[in-house]
Amino acid sequence: MHTYIGVLLSKIISVSNEVYGALKKRKNGKSFSETIKSLYEKSSKTPLDVIADWKPNESFVKSLENAFEGRKKLRLKRVGF
C-alpha cells in the first residue's frame, strides 16, 4: 500500500470560451477550482444579499426594499379547499 501526502491530483477539462470568460470574471484572485466549487456550495445569503452583489442602481434597490417592507405588513390567511 502506498501513501501519498500532499499530492494534488488534477483533471483537465474543456469549456467553451464563453464559460471560461465567465469563470475568469468571477474568480477574483481565487483559483478556477475554488471559483467553480463556490458556484455549487449552498449560500446562506438572503435574496437581497445576492442582488446587492450584482451592484444594481439605487432606485432598483429602493424599490425592492419597499416591496419587502410592504410584504411584512400583509396579513395572510390559510384557507382550505
FENKANOR-V85184 format. One record per pair of residues at least 6 apart in sequence whose ideal C-beta (glycine too) atoms are under 7 Angstrom apart, sorted by the first residue. I is the first residue (numbers start at 1). J is the second residue. D is the distance in Angstrom with one decimal. If there is no record, write none. Layout:
i-><I:I>
j-><J:J>
d-><D:D>
//
This chain:
i-><23:23:23:26:27:48:51>
j-><32:35:36:35:35:64:64>
d-><5.9:5.6:6.9:5.4:4.3:6.7:6.6>
//
